[in-house]
Amino acid sequence: MKYYCPLPFNHIYNNTAGNYNVCCYCRTSSPQSKELQKYTINNTMPFDFFFSKEMDHIRKNMIKGNKQEICEPCYVEEEQTNTSPRLEKLKIHGGKYNNLKINLKLRIFGDYCNLSCYMCYPLNSTARRKELIEIQEPEDVWEMDQQHAVNTKQFNKLKKHIYEHSELINDLQILGGEPLQSKRLYEFLLEYPNNDPTILIQTNLTKLGMGGYHIDNLFEKFNIYLQVSLEHFGAKQNWIRYNSNYNTIEKNIIKYKKHISNFHVTISILNVDDLFDIEEYYKNKFNLEMVNYALQSPKMLSIRNHPNKSSLYKKYKNTKFENIFVELNKDPYDINSLKNYLKKLSIKRGNYKELWPSLI
């Protein structure tokens, strides 16, 4: 099974717009992907999607050893860097496809977020939407027309469906918005019919409660791990993740260290030069492992626009960050839009040129 991947067999994924798909790495422009995206969190229950004829077709083709067009991003990365999310998942799960225990990734708890991260799309953050409107950014670039909020009626349907299938669920992966600022999340988990699943919550770790609830209430019931979203440290972290207070984050890391699985870095034009420094800082100070993803859109914030690509190839060749070369290999995209955007953000955040003089 040369082209086998575990994810279609043990994973239910929906994206920030509420569309289901085979995973977050797939080629969303492929015909297979387009067919899957007709299923959304607002018209289809998670396990109905998982057992759909389209997903069954993908699984059967994988078992036969057929190459999948929807999986092309992983194939390309494997050819260029000898690694990929598919190969990483194979290391974790192996080649088993008959063990029906599901990792359910949920984005149903709302888009409220207290931070406005410079690379984040507004359908993931209320603070982000507000800032982009204030600085009059083009609506098409930021897909301002998309919203994935699940209304109360649909949320209750989803909750009932998930509870009914709870015996099939091995892991629950919770994404936002900022999940720990969602009253829905606490009610959903505290009413959950058992305490079996491992819970992974992706969080900015700035505010840890909402509506009379606190994260400590969840630790009493579940085995919970936190994946902390961090793009840098100190002043650069506060600029990239606007409204963030890095001192607060450090205090929370220390307090909840035993519950933190790792920290996640979205690699973009503003932190790609510092990946070794970022990794070393959190490793030495908190013994945290770094996982990363190279941002692809919006294109103006991608590392494809870096002014000195040769330095990055030299720095990261034969290292764990070699996976960024797939994005780095792409042609530059509209440098002027990047600088105009950073200039507008600087009005509130402070002049970006003081922190990133090499971008001038």
C-alpha positions as CSV (number, residue, x, y, z in Angstrom):
1,M,0.0,0.0,0.0
2,K,2.5,2.5,-1.2
3,Y,0.1,5.5,-1.1
4,Y,-1.7,4.5,2.1
5,C,-2.5,7.1,4.8
6,P,-4.1,6.4,8.1
7,L,-6.1,9.7,8.3
8,P,-9.1,8.7,6.1
9,F,-9.5,5.6,8.4
10,N,-9.3,7.3,11.8
11,H,-9.8,11.0,11.4
12,I,-12.8,13.4,10.9
13,Y,-11.8,16.9,9.9
14,N,-13.7,20.0,9.1
15,N,-12.0,23.3,8.1
16,T,-12.5,26.8,9.3
17,A,-15.4,27.5,6.9
18,G,-17.2,24.4,8.3
19,N,-16.5,22.1,5.3
20,Y,-15.5,18.5,5.9
21,N,-12.5,17.1,4.1
22,V,-10.2,14.1,4.3
23,C,-7.6,16.1,6.3
24,C,-6.1,19.6,6.6
25,Y,-3.2,18.9,4.3
26,C,-5.2,17.8,1.2
27,R,-5.4,19.5,-2.2
28,T,-8.6,21.4,-1.8
29,S,-8.8,22.2,-5.5
30,S,-8.9,18.5,-6.6
31,P,-12.2,17.1,-7.8
32,Q,-12.2,14.6,-4.9
33,S,-11.9,17.5,-2.5
34,K,-14.7,19.5,-4.2
35,E,-17.0,16.5,-3.9
36,L,-16.3,16.2,-0.1
37,Q,-16.7,19.9,0.6
38,K,-20.4,19.7,-0.2
39,Y,-20.6,18.2,3.3
40,T,-20.5,20.9,6.0
41,I,-20.9,21.1,9.7
42,N,-24.2,22.7,9.2
43,N,-25.8,20.1,6.9
44,T,-24.1,16.8,7.9
45,M,-23.2,15.1,11.1
46,P,-19.6,14.1,11.6
47,F,-20.0,10.3,11.5
48,D,-22.4,10.5,8.6
49,F,-19.6,12.2,6.7
50,F,-17.1,9.6,7.8
51,F,-19.3,6.8,6.5
52,S,-20.3,8.6,3.3
53,K,-19.8,6.9,-0.1
54,E,-17.2,9.4,-1.0
55,M,-15.0,8.6,2.0
56,D,-15.5,4.9,1.5
57,H,-14.3,5.3,-2.1
58,I,-11.1,7.0,-1.0
59,R,-10.4,4.3,1.7
60,K,-11.0,1.4,-0.8
61,N,-8.6,3.0,-3.3
62,M,-5.9,3.4,-0.7
63,I,-6.3,-0.2,0.3
64,K,-5.8,-1.2,-3.4
65,G,-2.6,0.9,-3.5
66,N,-3.9,3.6,-5.8
67,K,-2.5,7.1,-5.8
68,Q,-5.0,9.7,-4.7
69,E,-5.2,13.1,-6.4
70,I,-6.5,14.7,-3.2
71,C,-3.3,13.6,-1.4
72,E,-0.9,15.4,-3.9
73,P,0.5,17.9,-1.4
74,C,2.1,15.1,0.6
75,Y,3.4,13.3,-2.5
76,V,5.1,16.6,-3.6
77,E,6.6,17.2,-0.2
78,E,7.9,13.6,-0.1
79,E,9.6,14.0,-3.5
80,Q,11.3,17.3,-2.4
81,T,12.1,16.7,1.2
82,N,11.6,13.0,2.0
83,T,9.1,13.8,4.6
84,S,5.4,14.7,4.8
85,P,2.4,14.7,7.1
86,R,1.4,11.4,5.6
87,L,4.7,9.8,6.5
88,E,4.6,11.3,10.0
89,K,1.1,9.8,10.6
90,L,2.3,6.4,9.4
91,K,5.0,6.5,12.1
92,I,2.3,7.1,14.7
93,H,-0.5,4.8,13.5
94,G,1.2,2.3,11.2
95,G,-0.6,0.5,8.4
96,K,-3.7,-0.6,10.3
97,Y,-7.0,0.3,8.8
98,N,-9.5,-1.9,10.7
99,N,-9.3,-0.3,14.1
100,L,-12.3,2.0,14.2
101,K,-11.3,4.5,16.9
102,I,-11.7,8.1,15.6
103,N,-9.8,11.3,16.1
104,L,-12.6,13.9,15.8
105,K,-11.4,17.4,15.1
106,L,-14.1,20.0,16.1
107,R,-14.6,23.6,15.1
108,I,-18.1,24.1,16.5
109,F,-17.5,26.2,19.6
110,G,-17.6,29.6,17.9
111,D,-15.1,32.1,16.4
112,Y,-14.6,34.4,19.4
113,C,-10.9,35.1,20.0
114,N,-9.3,37.8,22.1
115,L,-6.2,38.0,19.8
116,S,-5.7,39.4,16.3
117,C,-2.9,37.4,14.9
118,Y,-1.5,39.1,11.8
119,M,-1.8,35.9,9.6
120,C,-5.1,34.7,10.8
121,Y,-8.3,34.7,8.7
122,P,-11.2,36.6,10.2
123,L,-13.6,33.6,10.2
124,N,-11.3,32.2,13.0
125,S,-11.3,35.3,15.2
126,T,-13.7,38.1,16.1
127,A,-10.9,40.4,17.1
128,R,-9.2,39.8,13.7
129,R,-12.4,40.6,11.8
130,K,-12.7,43.9,13.7
131,E,-9.1,44.9,13.0
132,L,-9.2,44.1,9.3
133,I,-12.3,46.2,8.9
134,E,-10.7,49.1,10.8
135,I,-7.6,49.1,8.6
136,Q,-9.7,48.6,5.4
137,E,-8.0,45.5,4.1
138,P,-9.5,44.0,0.9
139,E,-12.4,41.7,1.7
140,D,-11.5,39.2,-1.1
141,V,-7.9,38.7,0.2
142,W,-9.2,37.8,3.7
143,E,-12.4,36.0,2.6
144,M,-14.4,38.3,4.8
145,D,-17.7,36.9,3.4
146,Q,-17.0,33.4,5.0
147,Q,-18.4,32.7,8.4
148,H,-18.7,29.2,10.0
149,A,-20.6,30.0,13.2
150,V,-22.8,27.1,14.2
151,N,-26.1,28.3,15.6
152,T,-27.6,27.0,18.9
153,K,-30.0,24.6,17.2
154,Q,-27.3,23.0,15.0
155,F,-24.9,22.9,17.9
156,N,-27.3,20.9,20.0
157,K,-27.9,18.5,17.1
158,L,-24.1,18.0,16.7
159,K,-23.7,17.6,20.5
160,K,-26.4,14.8,20.6
161,H,-24.8,13.1,17.5
162,I,-21.3,13.1,19.0
163,Y,-22.5,11.9,22.4
164,E,-24.4,9.0,20.6
165,H,-21.1,8.0,18.9
166,S,-18.8,8.6,21.9
167,E,-17.8,4.9,22.0
168,L,-16.1,5.4,18.6
169,I,-14.1,8.4,19.7
170,N,-10.5,8.0,20.8
171,D,-9.4,11.7,20.7
172,L,-11.2,15.0,20.5
173,Q,-9.2,17.8,19.0
174,I,-10.7,21.2,19.9
175,L,-10.0,24.3,17.7
176,G,-11.5,27.8,17.6
177,G,-11.5,30.9,17.7
178,E,-10.1,30.6,21.2
179,P,-11.7,27.5,22.7
180,L,-11.0,28.3,26.3
181,Q,-13.0,31.5,25.8
182,S,-16.1,29.5,24.7
183,K,-18.8,28.7,27.3
184,R,-20.1,26.1,24.8
185,L,-16.8,24.1,25.1
186,Y,-17.1,23.8,28.9
187,E,-20.7,22.7,28.8
188,F,-20.0,20.2,25.9
189,L,-17.2,18.5,27.7
190,L,-18.6,18.6,31.3
191,E,-21.8,17.0,29.9
192,Y,-19.9,14.4,27.8
193,P,-21.2,10.9,28.5
194,N,-17.9,9.4,29.5
195,N,-14.3,10.5,30.3
196,D,-12.7,8.1,27.8
197,P,-11.3,10.4,25.1
198,T,-8.1,12.2,25.2
199,I,-8.7,15.9,24.7
200,L,-6.3,18.2,22.8
201,I,-7.1,21.9,22.9
202,Q,-5.4,24.3,20.6
203,T,-5.1,27.6,22.6
204,N,-3.2,30.9,22.8
205,L,-3.0,30.4,26.6
206,T,-3.8,33.9,27.5
207,K,-7.2,33.6,29.1
208,L,-8.3,30.3,30.6
209,G,-12.0,30.6,31.5
210,M,-15.4,32.0,30.5
211,G,-18.9,32.4,31.9
212,G,-18.0,31.0,35.4
213,Y,-16.0,28.1,34.0
214,H,-12.3,27.6,34.1
215,I,-9.9,25.1,32.4
216,D,-9.3,23.6,35.9
217,N,-12.8,22.2,35.8
218,L,-11.9,20.1,32.7
219,F,-8.8,18.6,34.2
220,E,-10.9,17.0,36.9
221,K,-12.7,14.9,34.3
222,F,-10.5,14.3,31.3
223,N,-6.9,13.6,30.3
224,I,-6.3,17.0,28.6
225,Y,-3.4,18.2,26.6
226,L,-2.8,21.8,25.4
227,Q,-1.2,22.7,22.1
228,V,0.0,26.3,22.5
229,S,0.0,28.5,19.5
230,L,3.2,30.6,19.6
231,E,4.9,32.4,16.7
232,H,7.8,33.8,18.6
233,F,8.7,35.1,22.1
234,G,8.8,38.5,23.7
235,A,8.0,41.6,21.7
236,K,7.8,39.8,18.4
237,Q,5.2,37.4,19.8
238,N,3.2,40.3,21.0
239,W,3.4,42.1,17.6
240,I,2.4,39.0,15.6
241,R,-0.3,38.0,18.0
242,Y,-1.7,41.4,18.8
243,N,-3.4,41.8,22.2
244,S,-1.2,39.0,23.5
245,N,0.8,39.6,26.7
246,Y,3.9,37.4,26.6
247,N,4.5,37.6,30.3
248,T,1.0,36.2,31.0
249,I,1.7,33.3,28.5
250,E,5.0,32.4,30.3
251,K,3.3,32.3,33.7
252,N,0.6,30.0,32.2
253,I,3.1,27.8,30.6
254,I,4.8,27.3,33.9
255,K,1.5,26.7,35.8
256,Y,0.2,24.2,33.2
257,K,3.4,22.7,31.9
258,K,2.5,19.1,32.7
259,H,-0.6,19.5,30.4
260,I,1.2,21.0,27.4
261,S,1.9,18.6,24.7
262,N,3.9,21.0,22.4
263,F,3.8,24.4,20.9
264,H,2.7,25.1,17.3
265,V,4.4,27.7,15.1
266,T,2.9,29.0,11.9
267,I,5.9,29.8,9.8
268,S,5.6,33.1,7.9
269,I,7.6,35.9,6.6
270,L,8.0,37.4,10.1
271,N,9.5,34.4,11.9
272,V,11.2,32.2,9.3
273,D,14.6,33.7,10.0
274,D,14.4,32.8,13.7
275,L,13.2,29.2,13.7
276,F,16.3,27.8,15.5
277,D,16.1,30.6,18.1
278,I,12.4,30.0,18.7
279,E,12.9,26.2,19.1
280,E,15.9,26.7,21.4
281,Y,14.2,29.3,23.6
282,Y,11.1,27.1,24.4
283,K,13.2,23.9,24.6
284,N,15.7,25.4,27.1
285,K,13.3,27.4,29.2
286,F,10.3,25.1,29.3
287,N,11.4,21.8,27.7
288,L,8.7,22.2,25.1
289,E,8.8,20.5,21.7
290,M,8.0,22.6,18.6
291,V,5.8,21.6,15.7
292,N,5.4,23.8,12.7
293,Y,3.4,24.5,9.5
294,A,4.5,26.8,6.7
295,L,1.7,29.3,5.9
296,Q,0.5,29.2,2.3
297,S,-2.2,31.9,2.4
298,P,-2.7,34.8,2.3
299,K,0.2,34.6,-0.2
300,M,1.7,37.9,0.7
301,L,2.7,36.6,4.2
302,S,4.3,33.4,2.9
303,I,8.0,32.8,3.1
304,R,7.9,32.7,-0.7
305,N,8.3,36.5,-0.4
306,H,11.5,36.4,1.7
307,P,14.1,38.9,0.4
308,N,17.0,36.4,0.7
309,K,15.8,32.9,0.0
310,S,19.4,31.6,-0.5
311,S,20.1,32.3,3.2
312,L,17.1,30.1,4.2
313,Y,18.1,27.2,2.0
314,K,21.6,27.3,3.5
315,K,20.4,27.7,7.1
316,Y,17.8,24.9,7.0
317,K,19.1,22.3,4.6
318,N,19.3,18.9,6.2
319,T,17.4,20.1,9.3
320,K,13.9,19.4,10.6
321,F,12.8,22.7,9.0
322,E,13.7,21.5,5.5
323,N,9.9,20.9,5.0
324,I,9.5,24.6,4.5
325,F,11.3,24.4,1.1
326,V,8.1,23.3,-0.7
327,E,6.6,26.8,0.1
328,L,10.0,28.6,-0.3
329,N,10.3,27.2,-3.8
330,K,7.2,29.1,-5.0
331,D,7.5,32.4,-6.9
332,P,7.3,35.6,-4.9
333,Y,3.9,37.2,-4.7
334,D,3.1,41.0,-4.5
335,I,5.7,42.3,-2.1
336,N,4.1,45.8,-2.2
337,S,0.9,44.4,-0.7
338,L,2.9,42.9,2.1
339,K,4.7,46.1,3.0
340,N,1.5,48.2,2.8
341,Y,-0.3,45.7,5.1
342,L,2.5,45.7,7.7
343,K,2.5,49.5,7.6
344,K,-1.2,49.6,8.4
345,L,-0.8,47.2,11.2
346,S,2.1,49.2,12.6
347,I,-0.3,52.1,13.5
348,K,-1.5,50.2,16.6
349,R,1.2,47.5,17.1
350,G,4.3,49.7,16.7
351,N,6.6,50.1,13.7
352,Y,7.3,46.6,12.3
353,K,10.6,47.9,10.9
354,E,12.1,48.2,14.4
355,L,11.6,44.5,15.0
356,W,12.2,43.3,11.4
357,P,14.7,45.7,9.8
358,S,15.8,43.0,7.2
359,L,12.4,43.3,5.6
360,I,12.9,47.0,4.7
